[in-house]
Amino acid sequence: MSRVKALQVDSVQRWMEDLRHMTEVE
Amino acid sequence: RAAQGRTYGNLGNTHYLLGNFRCAVASHEQRLLIAKEFGDRSAERRAYCNLGNAYIFLGEFEVASEHYKRTLQLARQLKDRAVEAQACYSLGNTYTLLQDYERAIDYHLKHLIIAQDLNDRIGEGRACWSLGNAHTALGNHDQAMHFAEKHLEISKETGDRS
């Protein structure tokens, strides 16, 4: 599996979509 | 100095949400430094997690994994099981990005066990989904089927149609 394909793993994509809006607040 | 620490954390988060990941890293590094000065392990843990997240979007997955490992260590020291589960989930996904599927499975299994202990069915479903994908990548089709079936069962229970 290429690096590009690894980025297309649907569970990882979903995680990254959530992560983009997630911060550990002070 | 304590207020500076909190402000660096807030700045880092704002840069992150704006997509300025290099600036986010610089701010969270400062926050980490001050957290260490105060021996504030919760703040240190938050800084490592925020740094890991920023490095993911910079495409520096190895560096991200190192920060998530420190997050995991601190979560264990602080006996925060939910944060420990989250760190394992992040590590599982990061190792998937690094195409190290054995390590990814290792962390996703750790996440699964904690999610089960905490009765977190949504977390458990995500762990099964991730484990199914990692086993598929390795050609372990029986294991992949097992986790896909578990994921389907949990998705029905939680009403997750997608």
N, CA and C atoms of all chains as a GROMACS GRO file, in nm:
protein
  564
    1MET      N    1   0.086  -0.120   0.000
    1MET     CA    2   0.000   0.000   0.000
    1MET      C    3   0.089   0.125   0.000
    2SER      N    4   0.064   0.216  -0.093
    2SER     CA    5   0.148   0.336  -0.101
    2SER      C    6   0.106   0.435   0.009
    3ARG      N    7   0.190   0.538   0.026
    3ARG     CA    8   0.160   0.640   0.127
    3ARG      C    9   0.026   0.708   0.095
    4VAL      N   10   0.003   0.731  -0.034
    4VAL     CA   11  -0.123   0.794  -0.075
    4VAL      C   12  -0.240   0.704  -0.038
    5LYS      N   13  -0.224   0.574  -0.062
    5LYS     CA   14  -0.333   0.481  -0.028
    5LYS      C   15  -0.357   0.476   0.122
    6ALA      N   16  -0.247   0.485   0.200
    6ALA     CA   17  -0.262   0.484   0.346
    6ALA      C   18  -0.348   0.601   0.390
    7LEU      N   19  -0.331   0.715   0.321
    7LEU     CA   20  -0.410   0.834   0.352
    7LEU      C   21  -0.557   0.815   0.315
    8GLN      N   22  -0.584   0.716   0.228
    8GLN     CA   23  -0.721   0.693   0.183
    8GLN      C   24  -0.795   0.591   0.270
    9VAL      N   25  -0.728   0.537   0.371
    9VAL     CA   26  -0.797   0.444   0.462
    9VAL      C   27  -0.912   0.522   0.528
   10ASP      N   28  -1.036   0.473   0.509
   10ASP     CA   29  -1.152   0.555   0.550
   10ASP      C   30  -1.154   0.587   0.699
   11SER      N   31  -1.112   0.491   0.784
   11SER     CA   32  -1.114   0.518   0.928
   11SER      C   33  -1.012   0.625   0.966
   12VAL      N   34  -0.899   0.630   0.892
   12VAL     CA   35  -0.796   0.732   0.920
   12VAL      C   36  -0.845   0.869   0.871
   13GLN      N   37  -0.910   0.867   0.754
   13GLN     CA   38  -0.966   0.992   0.700
   13GLN      C   39  -1.064   1.054   0.798
   14ARG      N   40  -1.150   0.969   0.852
   14ARG     CA   41  -1.252   1.017   0.947
   14ARG      C   42  -1.185   1.075   1.072
   15TRP      N   43  -1.081   1.004   1.120
   15TRP     CA   44  -1.006   1.052   1.238
   15TRP      C   45  -0.946   1.190   1.210
   16MET      N   46  -0.886   1.205   1.091
   16MET     CA   47  -0.821   1.333   1.059
   16MET      C   48  -0.923   1.446   1.045
   17GLU      N   49  -1.041   1.414   0.992
   17GLU     CA   50  -1.148   1.516   0.982
   17GLU      C   51  -1.187   1.566   1.122
   18ASP      N   52  -1.200   1.471   1.215
   18ASP     CA   53  -1.235   1.509   1.353
   18ASP      C   54  -1.120   1.585   1.420
   19LEU      N   55  -0.998   1.536   1.395
   19LEU     CA   56  -0.877   1.592   1.458
   19LEU      C   57  -0.856   1.740   1.420
   20ARG      N   58  -0.897   1.773   1.297
   20ARG     CA   59  -0.875   1.908   1.245
   20ARG      C   60  -0.946   2.014   1.330
   21HIS      N   61  -1.051   1.972   1.401
   21HIS     CA   62  -1.128   2.067   1.482
   21HIS      C   63  -1.106   2.045   1.632
   22MET      N   64  -1.011   1.957   1.665
   22MET     CA   65  -0.993   1.921   1.806
   22MET      C   66  -0.869   1.985   1.866
   23THR      N   67  -0.889   2.051   1.979
   23THR     CA   68  -0.774   2.107   2.051
   23THR      C   69  -0.790   2.073   2.199
   24GLU      N   70  -0.677   2.061   2.267
   24GLU     CA   71  -0.678   2.042   2.412
   24GLU      C   72  -0.678   2.182   2.473
   25VAL      N   73  -0.792   2.218   2.528
   25VAL     CA   74  -0.813   2.356   2.575
   25VAL      C   75  -0.747   2.379   2.711
   26GLU      N   76  -0.692   2.500   2.729
   26GLU     CA   77  -0.626   2.538   2.856
   26GLU      C   78  -0.728   2.548   2.969
   27ARG      N   79   0.409   3.426   3.473
   27ARG     CA   80   0.463   3.313   3.394
   27ARG      C   81   0.356   3.207   3.369
   28ALA      N   82   0.273   3.182   3.471
   28ALA     CA   83   0.164   3.084   3.455
   28ALA      C   84   0.066   3.132   3.348
   29ALA      N   85   0.037   3.262   3.350
   29ALA     CA   86  -0.055   3.318   3.250
   29ALA      C   87   0.006   3.311   3.110
   30GLN      N   88   0.138   3.330   3.105
   30GLN     CA   89   0.206   3.316   2.975
   30GLN      C   90   0.187   3.174   2.921
   31GLY      N   91   0.198   3.077   3.009
   31GLY     CA   92   0.181   2.937   2.968
   31GLY      C   93   0.044   2.914   2.909
   32ARG      N   94  -0.058   2.962   2.978
   32ARG     CA   95  -0.196   2.944   2.930
   32ARG      C   96  -0.215   3.017   2.798
   33THR      N   97  -0.156   3.136   2.788
   33THR     CA   98  -0.173   3.214   2.665
   33THR      C   99  -0.104   3.147   2.547
   34TYR      N  100   0.014   3.092   2.569
   34TYR     CA  101   0.080   3.017   2.460
   34TYR      C  102  -0.006   2.899   2.416
   35GLY      N  103  -0.070   2.833   2.512
   35GLY     CA  104  -0.159   2.722   2.478
   35GLY      C  105  -0.276   2.769   2.392
   36ASN      N  106  -0.336   2.880   2.433
   36ASN     CA  107  -0.450   2.935   2.357
   36ASN      C  108  -0.406   2.980   2.218
   37LEU      N  109  -0.289   3.045   2.211
   37LEU     CA  110  -0.235   3.088   2.081
   37LEU      C  111  -0.210   2.968   1.990
   38GLY      N  112  -0.152   2.867   2.047
   38GLY     CA  113  -0.124   2.746   1.970
   38GLY      C  114  -0.252   2.686   1.913
   39ASN      N  115  -0.356   2.682   1.997
   39ASN     CA  116  -0.483   2.626   1.951
   39ASN      C  117  -0.545   2.712   1.841
   40THR      N  118  -0.533   2.843   1.854
   40THR     CA  119  -0.590   2.932   1.753
   40THR      C  120  -0.516   2.918   1.621
   41HIS      N  121  -0.384   2.914   1.627
   41HIS     CA  122  -0.305   2.893   1.504
   41HIS      C  123  -0.345   2.760   1.438
   42TYR      N  124  -0.363   2.659   1.520
   42TYR     CA  125  -0.401   2.527   1.469
   42TYR      C  126  -0.535   2.534   1.396
   43LEU      N  127  -0.633   2.597   1.460
   43LEU     CA  128  -0.767   2.604   1.400
   43LEU      C  129  -0.767   2.689   1.273
   44LEU      N  130  -0.671   2.783   1.264
   44LEU     CA  131  -0.656   2.865   1.142
   44LEU      C  132  -0.575   2.793   1.034
   45GLY      N  133  -0.518   2.677   1.070
   45GLY     CA  134  -0.438   2.601   0.973
   45GLY      C  135  -0.292   2.643   0.968
   46ASN      N  136  -0.249   2.728   1.064
   46ASN     CA  137  -0.108   2.770   1.069
   46ASN      C  138  -0.031   2.672   1.159
   47PHE      N  139   0.003   2.558   1.104
   47PHE     CA  140   0.055   2.449   1.188
   47PHE      C  141   0.196   2.474   1.240
   48ARG      N  142   0.281   2.543   1.160
   48ARG     CA  143   0.416   2.576   1.210
   48ARG      C  144   0.408   2.671   1.330
   49CYS      N  145   0.321   2.772   1.319
   49CYS     CA  146   0.304   2.868   1.430
   49CYS      C  147   0.243   2.796   1.551
   50ALA      N  148   0.152   2.701   1.524
   50ALA     CA  149   0.092   2.623   1.634
   50ALA      C  150   0.201   2.547   1.708
   51VAL      N  151   0.291   2.485   1.634
   51VAL     CA  152   0.400   2.409   1.696
   51VAL      C  153   0.486   2.502   1.782
   52ALA      N  154   0.522   2.618   1.728
   52ALA     CA  155   0.608   2.712   1.802
   52ALA      C  156   0.542   2.752   1.934
   53SER      N  157   0.412   2.781   1.930
   53SER     CA  158   0.341   2.823   2.052
   53SER      C  159   0.331   2.708   2.152
   54HIS      N  160   0.296   2.590   2.102
   54HIS     CA  161   0.281   2.476   2.194
   54HIS      C  162   0.416   2.433   2.253
   55GLU      N  163   0.526   2.455   2.180
   55GLU     CA  164   0.660   2.428   2.236
   55GLU      C  165   0.686   2.519   2.356
   56GLN      N  166   0.646   2.646   2.343
   56GLN     CA  167   0.661   2.741   2.454
   56GLN      C  168   0.572   2.700   2.572
   57ARG      N  169   0.450   2.655   2.538
   57ARG     CA  170   0.357   2.613   2.643
   57ARG      C  171   0.417   2.492   2.720
   58LEU      N  172   0.476   2.403   2.643
   58LEU     CA  173   0.538   2.283   2.702
   58LEU      C  174   0.651   2.321   2.797
   59LEU      N  175   0.734   2.414   2.753
   59LEU     CA  176   0.847   2.460   2.834
   59LEU      C  177   0.799   2.514   2.969
   60ILE      N  178   0.695   2.596   2.965
   60ILE     CA  179   0.644   2.657   3.088
   60ILE      C  180   0.575   2.552   3.176
   61ALA      N  181   0.503   2.458   3.113
   61ALA     CA  182   0.440   2.349   3.189
   61ALA      C  183   0.546   2.270   3.265
   62LYS      N  184   0.660   2.246   3.200
   62LYS     CA  185   0.769   2.172   3.264
   62LYS      C  186   0.828   2.253   3.379
   63GLU      N  187   0.844   2.384   3.359
   63GLU     CA  188   0.896   2.472   3.466
   63GLU      C  189   0.813   2.459   3.593
   64PHE      N  190   0.681   2.450   3.575
   64PHE     CA  191   0.588   2.443   3.688
   64PHE      C  192   0.562   2.301   3.736
   65GLY      N  193   0.615   2.203   3.665
   65GLY     CA  194   0.586   2.064   3.699
   65GLY      C  195   0.438   2.031   3.680
   66ASP      N  196   0.374   2.102   3.585
   66ASP     CA  197   0.231   2.085   3.560
   66ASP      C  198   0.213   1.975   3.454
   67ARG      N  199   0.194   1.851   3.502
   67ARG     CA  200   0.191   1.738   3.409
   67ARG      C  201   0.066   1.734   3.323
   68SER      N  202  -0.045   1.788   3.373
   68SER     CA  203  -0.167   1.794   3.291
   68SER      C  204  -0.146   1.887   3.172
   69ALA      N  205  -0.085   2.002   3.201
   69ALA     CA  206  -0.059   2.099   3.093
   69ALA      C  207   0.045   2.042   2.995
   70GLU      N  208   0.142   1.970   3.050
   70GLU     CA  209   0.244   1.906   2.967
   70GLU      C  210   0.177   1.804   2.873
   71ARG      N  211   0.087   1.726   2.930
   71ARG     CA  212   0.014   1.624   2.854
   71ARG      C  213  -0.067   1.689   2.741
   72ARG      N  214  -0.134   1.799   2.772
   72ARG     CA  215  -0.213   1.870   2.669
   72ARG      C  216  -0.122   1.922   2.559
   73ALA      N  217  -0.007   1.978   2.598
   73ALA     CA  218   0.086   2.034   2.498
   73ALA      C  219   0.137   1.924   2.405
   74TYR      N  220   0.174   1.809   2.460
   74TYR     CA  221   0.221   1.699   2.376
   74TYR      C  222   0.114   1.653   2.278
   75CYS      N  223  -0.010   1.646   2.326
   75CYS     CA  224  -0.120   1.604   2.238
   75CYS      C  225  -0.141   1.707   2.126
   76ASN      N  226  -0.144   1.835   2.164
   76ASN     CA  227  -0.162   1.940   2.063
   76ASN      C  228  -0.048   1.940   1.962
   77LEU      N  229   0.074   1.915   2.010
   77LEU     CA  230   0.190   1.908   1.919
   77LEU      C  231   0.176   1.789   1.824
   78GLY      N  232   0.136   1.676   1.877
   78GLY     CA  233   0.115   1.557   1.792
   78GLY      C  234   0.015   1.587   1.682
   79ASN      N  235  -0.097   1.650   1.719
   79ASN     CA  236  -0.200   1.681   1.620
   79ASN      C  237  -0.145   1.773   1.509
   80ALA      N  238  -0.070   1.876   1.550
   80ALA     CA  239  -0.016   1.971   1.451
   80ALA      C  240   0.082   1.900   1.357
   81TYR      N  241   0.165   1.811   1.412
   81TYR     CA  242   0.262   1.740   1.327
   81TYR      C  243   0.193   1.646   1.228
   82ILE      N  244   0.075   1.596   1.263
   82ILE     CA  245  -0.001   1.514   1.166
   82ILE      C  246  -0.030   1.596   1.041
   83PHE      N  247  -0.077   1.720   1.061
   83PHE     CA  248  -0.115   1.803   0.945
   83PHE      C  249   0.006   1.864   0.875
   84LEU      N  250   0.123   1.854   0.938
   84LEU     CA  251   0.248   1.892   0.870
   84LEU      C  252   0.304   1.772   0.793
   85GLY      N  253   0.239   1.658   0.806
   85GLY     CA  254   0.286   1.536   0.736
   85GLY      C  255   0.407   1.473   0.801
   86GLU      N  256   0.441   1.517   0.924
   86GLU     CA  257   0.558   1.462   0.995
   86GLU      C  258   0.509   1.357   1.094
   87PHE      N  259   0.477   1.240   1.040
   87PHE     CA  260   0.408   1.137   1.119
   87PHE      C  261   0.497   1.075   1.227
   88GLU      N  262   0.628   1.059   1.199
   88GLU     CA  263   0.720   1.005   1.300
   88GLU      C  264   0.726   1.098   1.421
   89VAL      N  265   0.738   1.227   1.393
   89VAL     CA  266   0.746   1.326   1.502
   89VAL      C  267   0.614   1.325   1.580
   90ALA      N  268   0.503   1.317   1.507
   90ALA     CA  269   0.372   1.312   1.572
   90ALA      C  270   0.366   1.191   1.666
   91SER      N  271   0.415   1.077   1.620
   91SER     CA  272   0.408   0.956   1.702
   91SER      C  273   0.488   0.972   1.832
   92GLU      N  274   0.603   1.040   1.825
   92GLU     CA  275   0.683   1.062   1.946
   92GLU      C  276   0.605   1.147   2.048
   93HIS      N  277   0.537   1.249   1.998
   93HIS     CA  278   0.459   1.334   2.088
   93HIS      C  279   0.340   1.259   2.147
   94TYR      N  280   0.275   1.178   2.066
   94TYR     CA  281   0.162   1.099   2.118
   94TYR      C  282   0.211   0.997   2.222
   95LYS      N  283   0.332   0.945   2.204
   95LYS     CA  284   0.385   0.850   2.304
   95LYS      C  285   0.407   0.918   2.438
   96ARG      N  286   0.454   1.042   2.436
   96ARG     CA  287   0.470   1.118   2.561
   96ARG      C  288   0.332   1.146   2.623
   97THR      N  289   0.233   1.175   2.536
   97THR     CA  290   0.095   1.196   2.583
   97THR      C  291   0.047   1.070   2.656
   98LEU      N  292   0.074   0.955   2.593
   98LEU     CA  293   0.031   0.827   2.650
   98LEU      C  294   0.097   0.801   2.786
   99GLN      N  295   0.228   0.824   2.794
   99GLN     CA  296   0.300   0.805   2.921
   99GLN      C  297   0.240   0.892   3.032
  100LEU      N  298   0.216   1.019   2.999
  100LEU     CA  299   0.162   1.112   3.098
  100LEU      C  300   0.019   1.075   3.137
  101ALA      N  301  -0.061   1.031   3.039
  101ALA     CA  302  -0.199   0.989   3.069
  101ALA      C  303  -0.198   0.873   3.167
  102ARG      N  304  -0.101   0.781   3.148
  102ARG     CA  305  -0.090   0.667   3.241
  102ARG      C  306  -0.048   0.714   3.379
  103GLN      N  307   0.052   0.805   3.384
  103GLN     CA  308   0.096   0.858   3.514
  103GLN      C  309  -0.018   0.930   3.586
  104LEU      N  310  -0.100   1.000   3.507
  104LEU     CA  311  -0.210   1.078   3.564
  104LEU      C  312  -0.335   0.991   3.588
  105LYS      N  313  -0.324   0.864   3.549
  105LYS     CA  314  -0.434   0.767   3.564
  105LYS      C  315  -0.563   0.817   3.499
  106ASP      N  316  -0.549   0.874   3.380
  106ASP     CA  317  -0.665   0.921   3.304
  106ASP      C  318  -0.690   0.824   3.190
  107ARG      N  319  -0.785   0.731   3.212
  107ARG     CA  320  -0.808   0.622   3.117
  107ARG      C  321  -0.864   0.672   2.984
  108ALA      N  322  -0.952   0.773   2.990
  108ALA     CA  323  -1.012   0.824   2.866
  108ALA      C  324  -0.904   0.886   2.778
  109VAL      N  325  -0.814   0.961   2.839
  109VAL     CA  326  -0.704   1.023   2.763
  109VAL      C  327  -0.606   0.917   2.714
  110GLU      N  328  -0.586   0.815   2.795
  110GLU     CA  329  -0.499   0.703   2.755
  110GLU      C  330  -0.557   0.635   2.630
  111ALA      N  331  -0.690   0.615   2.630
  111ALA     CA  332  -0.757   0.554   2.513
  111ALA      C  333  -0.739   0.641   2.390
  112GLN      N  334  -0.757   0.771   2.409
  112GLN     CA  335  -0.746   0.866   2.297
  112GLN      C  336  -0.603   0.864   2.239
  113ALA      N  337  -0.503   0.858   2.328
  113ALA     CA  338  -0.364   0.855   2.282
  113ALA      C  339  -0.335   0.726   2.203
  114CYS      N  340  -0.390   0.615   2.250
  114CYS     CA  341  -0.372   0.487   2.177
  114CYS      C  342  -0.437   0.493   2.040
  115TYR      N  343  -0.555   0.553   2.035
  115TYR     CA  344  -0.627   0.568   1.907
  115TYR      C  345  -0.545   0.655   1.811
  116SER      N  346  -0.491   0.766   1.862
  116SER     CA  347  -0.407   0.855   1.779
  116SER      C  348  -0.284   0.779   1.729
  117LEU      N  349  -0.222   0.701   1.817
  117LEU     CA  350  -0.102   0.625   1.777
  117LEU      C  351  -0.137   0.518   1.672
  118GLY      N  352  -0.250   0.454   1.690
  118GLY     CA  353  -0.293   0.353   1.591
  118GLY      C  354  -0.310   0.416   1.454
  119ASN      N  355  -0.375   0.532   1.451
  119ASN     CA  356  -0.395   0.600   1.322
  119ASN      C  357  -0.264   0.652   1.264
  120THR      N  358  -0.175   0.701   1.350
  120THR     CA  359  -0.046   0.753   1.302
  120THR      C  360   0.037   0.640   1.243
  121TYR      N  361   0.038   0.524   1.307
  121TYR     CA  362   0.114   0.411   1.251
  121TYR      C  363   0.050   0.358   1.123
  122THR      N  364  -0.081   0.377   1.108
  122THR     CA  365  -0.145   0.342   0.980
  122THR      C  366  -0.092   0.436   0.872
  123LEU      N  367  -0.082   0.565   0.904
  123LEU     CA  368  -0.026   0.662   0.808
  123LEU      C  369   0.119   0.627   0.774
  124LEU      N  370   0.191   0.571   0.871
  124LEU     CA  371   0.330   0.530   0.848
  124LEU      C  372   0.338   0.390   0.784
  125GLN      N  373   0.221   0.331   0.758
  125GLN     CA  374   0.210   0.197   0.700
  125GLN      C  375   0.276   0.089   0.782
  126ASP      N  376   0.284   0.113   0.915
  126ASP     CA  377   0.335   0.013   1.007
  126ASP      C  378   0.212  -0.051   1.072
  127TYR      N  379   0.152  -0.145   1.000
  127TYR     CA  380   0.021  -0.197   1.040
  127TYR      C  381   0.027  -0.284   1.166
  128GLU      N  382   0.140  -0.351   1.189
  128GLU     CA  383   0.152  -0.431   1.313
  128GLU      C  384   0.143  -0.340   1.436
  129ARG      N  385   0.220  -0.232   1.432
  129ARG     CA  386   0.215  -0.138   1.546
  129ARG      C  387   0.077  -0.074   1.555
  130ALA      N  388   0.019  -0.042   1.439
  130ALA     CA  389  -0.116   0.018   1.438
  130ALA      C  390  -0.214  -0.075   1.509
  131ILE      N  391  -0.206  -0.205   1.479
  131ILE     CA  392  -0.296  -0.303   1.541
  131ILE      C  393  -0.273  -0.308   1.692
  132ASP      N  394  -0.147  -0.306   1.732
  132ASP     CA  395  -0.112  -0.307   1.873
  132ASP      C  396  -0.182  -0.193   1.949
  133TYR      N  397  -0.172  -0.072   1.895
  133TYR     CA  398  -0.234   0.043   1.963
  133TYR      C  399  -0.386   0.041   1.952
  134HIS      N  400  -0.439  -0.002   1.838
  134HIS     CA  401  -0.585  -0.007   1.826
  134HIS      C  402  -0.643  -0.112   1.922
  135LEU      N  403  -0.569  -0.220   1.945
  135LEU     CA  404  -0.615  -0.320   2.043
  135LEU      C  405  -0.615  -0.262   2.184
  136LYS      N  406  -0.509  -0.184   2.215
  136LYS     CA  407  -0.503  -0.118   2.347
  136LYS      C  408  -0.624  -0.025   2.363
  137HIS      N  409  -0.653   0.049   2.255
  137HIS     CA  410  -0.768   0.140   2.257
  137HIS      C  411  -0.898   0.061   2.277
  138LEU      N  412  -0.911  -0.050   2.206
  138LEU     CA  413  -1.031  -0.134   2.216
  138LEU      C  414  -1.054  -0.182   2.359
  139ILE      N  415  -0.948  -0.230   2.424
  139ILE     CA  416  -0.960  -0.283   2.560
  139ILE      C  417  -1.008  -0.174   2.657
  140ILE      N  418  -0.951  -0.054   2.644
  140ILE     CA  419  -0.992   0.055   2.735
  140ILE      C  420  -1.136   0.097   2.704
  141ALA      N  421  -1.171   0.106   2.575
  141ALA     CA  422  -1.308   0.145   2.537
  141ALA      C  423  -1.408   0.045   2.597
  142GLN      N  424  -1.373  -0.084   2.593
  142GLN     CA  425  -1.461  -0.187   2.651
  142GLN      C  426  -1.472  -0.168   2.802
  143ASP      N  427  -1.358  -0.142   2.868
  143ASP     CA  428  -1.358  -0.120   3.014
  143ASP      C  429  -1.446   0.000   3.052
  144LEU      N  430  -1.442   0.103   2.967
  144LEU     CA  431  -1.515   0.226   2.998
  144LEU      C  432  -1.659   0.223   2.945
  145ASN      N  433  -1.699   0.110   2.885
  145ASN     CA  434  -1.832   0.099   2.823
  145ASN      C  435  -1.856   0.206   2.717
  146ASP      N  436  -1.751   0.237   2.642
  146ASP     CA  437  -1.760   0.338   2.537
  146ASP      C  438  -1.783   0.265   2.404
  147ARG      N  439  -1.913   0.251   2.368
  147ARG     CA  440  -1.946   0.172   2.249
  147ARG      C  441  -1.902   0.242   2.120
  148ILE      N  442  -1.907   0.374   2.119
  148ILE     CA  443  -1.863   0.447   1.998
  148ILE      C  444  -1.713   0.428   1.978
  149GLY      N  445  -1.637   0.438   2.088
  149GLY     CA  446  -1.492   0.415   2.081
  149GLY      C  447  -1.461   0.273   2.037
  150GLU      N  448  -1.538   0.179   2.092
  150GLU     CA  449  -1.519   0.038   2.058
  150GLU      C  450  -1.545   0.015   1.908
  151GLY      N  451  -1.650   0.079   1.858
  151GLY     CA  452  -1.683   0.068   1.715
  151GLY      C  453  -1.571   0.121   1.628
  152ARG      N  454  -1.516   0.235   1.668
  152ARG     CA  455  -1.406   0.296   1.590
  152ARG      C  456  -1.281   0.208   1.594
  153ALA      N  457  -1.257   0.147   1.710
  153ALA     CA  458  -1.141   0.058   1.723
  153ALA      C  459  -1.158  -0.062   1.630
  154CYS      N  460  -1.280  -0.118   1.626
  154CYS     CA  461  -1.306  -0.235   1.539
  154CYS      C  462  -1.292  -0.197   1.392
  155TRP      N  463  -1.343  -0.080   1.355
  155TRP     CA  464  -1.332  -0.030   1.218
  155TRP      C  465  -1.184  -0.020   1.178
  156SER      N  466  -1.104   0.042   1.268
  156SER     CA  467  -0.961   0.062   1.241
  156SER      C  468  -0.888  -0.072   1.234
  157LEU      N  469  -0.924  -0.164   1.324
  157LEU     CA  470  -0.858  -0.295   1.326
  157LEU      C  471  -0.892  -0.373   1.199
  158GLY      N  472  -1.016  -0.362   1.154
  158GLY     CA  473  -1.055  -0.428   1.028
  158GLY      C  474  -0.971  -0.376   0.912
  159ASN      N  475  -0.953  -0.245   0.905
  159ASN     CA  476  -0.874  -0.186   0.796
  159ASN      C  477  -0.727  -0.227   0.803
  160ALA      N  478  -0.670  -0.228   0.923
  160ALA     CA  479  -0.528  -0.265   0.938
  160ALA      C  480  -0.507  -0.412   0.900
  161HIS      N  481  -0.599  -0.499   0.943
  161HIS     CA  482  -0.587  -0.641   0.907
  161HIS      C  483  -0.606  -0.661   0.757
  162THR      N  484  -0.694  -0.584   0.695
  162THR     CA  485  -0.711  -0.592   0.549
  162THR      C  486  -0.579  -0.556   0.480
  163ALA      N  487  -0.513  -0.450   0.528
  163ALA     CA  488  -0.386  -0.406   0.468
  163ALA      C  489  -0.280  -0.515   0.478
  164LEU      N  490  -0.288  -0.595   0.584
  164LEU     CA  491  -0.190  -0.703   0.603
  164LEU      C  492  -0.232  -0.834   0.535
  165GLY      N  493  -0.352  -0.835   0.478
  165GLY     CA  494  -0.401  -0.957   0.411
  165GLY      C  495  -0.457  -1.060   0.508
  166ASN      N  496  -0.481  -1.017   0.635
  166ASN     CA  497  -0.541  -1.108   0.736
  166ASN      C  498  -0.693  -1.100   0.722
  167HIS      N  499  -0.745  -1.169   0.622
  167HIS     CA  500  -0.887  -1.147   0.589
  167HIS      C  501  -0.983  -1.204   0.694
  168ASP      N  502  -0.946  -1.314   0.761
  168ASP     CA  503  -1.034  -1.368   0.866
  168ASP      C  504  -1.047  -1.270   0.983
  169GLN      N  505  -0.933  -1.214   1.023
  169GLN     CA  506  -0.933  -1.115   1.131
  169GLN      C  507  -1.010  -0.990   1.088
  170ALA      N  508  -0.987  -0.949   0.962
  170ALA     CA  509  -1.056  -0.830   0.909
  170ALA      C  510  -1.208  -0.852   0.914
  171MET      N  511  -1.253  -0.972   0.876
  171MET     CA  512  -1.396  -1.006   0.877
  171MET      C  513  -1.451  -1.001   1.020
  172HIS      N  514  -1.375  -1.057   1.113
  172HIS     CA  515  -1.417  -1.057   1.254
  172HIS      C  516  -1.445  -0.914   1.302
  173PHE      N  517  -1.349  -0.824   1.276
  173PHE     CA  518  -1.365  -0.686   1.324
  173PHE      C  519  -1.471  -0.611   1.245
  174ALA      N  520  -1.486  -0.641   1.116
  174ALA     CA  521  -1.591  -0.576   1.036
  174ALA      C  522  -1.729  -0.616   1.090
  175GLU      N  523  -1.744  -0.742   1.129
  175GLU     CA  524  -1.873  -0.787   1.184
  175GLU      C  525  -1.902  -0.719   1.318
  176LYS      N  526  -1.797  -0.706   1.401
  176LYS     CA  527  -1.813  -0.637   1.530
  176LYS      C  528  -1.851  -0.491   1.506
  177HIS      N  529  -1.783  -0.430   1.407
  177HIS     CA  530  -1.811  -0.289   1.376
  177HIS      C  531  -1.956  -0.272   1.331
  178LEU      N  532  -2.003  -0.363   1.246
  178LEU     CA  533  -2.142  -0.358   1.197
  178LEU      C  534  -2.241  -0.370   1.314
  179GLU      N  535  -2.214  -0.467   1.402
  179GLU     CA  536  -2.302  -0.490   1.518
  179GLU      C  537  -2.311  -0.364   1.605
  180ILE      N  538  -2.196  -0.304   1.633
  180ILE     CA  539  -2.193  -0.184   1.719
  180ILE      C  540  -2.258  -0.065   1.648
  181SER      N  541  -2.234  -0.052   1.517
  181SER     CA  542  -2.292   0.060   1.441
  181SER      C  543  -2.444   0.053   1.441
  182LYS      N  544  -2.498  -0.071   1.431
  182LYS     CA  545  -2.644  -0.088   1.437
  182LYS      C  546  -2.696  -0.044   1.574
  183GLU      N  547  -2.622  -0.087   1.679
  183GLU     CA  548  -2.662  -0.056   1.816
  183GLU      C  549  -2.659   0.095   1.843
  184THR      N  550  -2.558   0.164   1.788
  184THR     CA  551  -2.544   0.307   1.816
  184THR      C  552  -2.621   0.392   1.713
  185GLY      N  553  -2.683   0.327   1.615
  185GLY     CA  554  -2.763   0.400   1.515
  185GLY      C  555  -2.678   0.478   1.416
  186ASP      N  556  -2.556   0.429   1.394
  186ASP     CA  557  -2.464   0.497   1.299
  186ASP      C  558  -2.484   0.438   1.159
  187ARG      N  559  -2.572   0.499   1.080
  187ARG     CA  560  -2.608   0.448   0.948
  187ARG      C  561  -2.492   0.457   0.849
  188SER      N  562  -2.408   0.557   0.861
  188SER     CA  563  -2.297   0.572   0.764
  188SER      C  564  -2.197   0.458   0.780
   0.00000   0.00000   0.00000
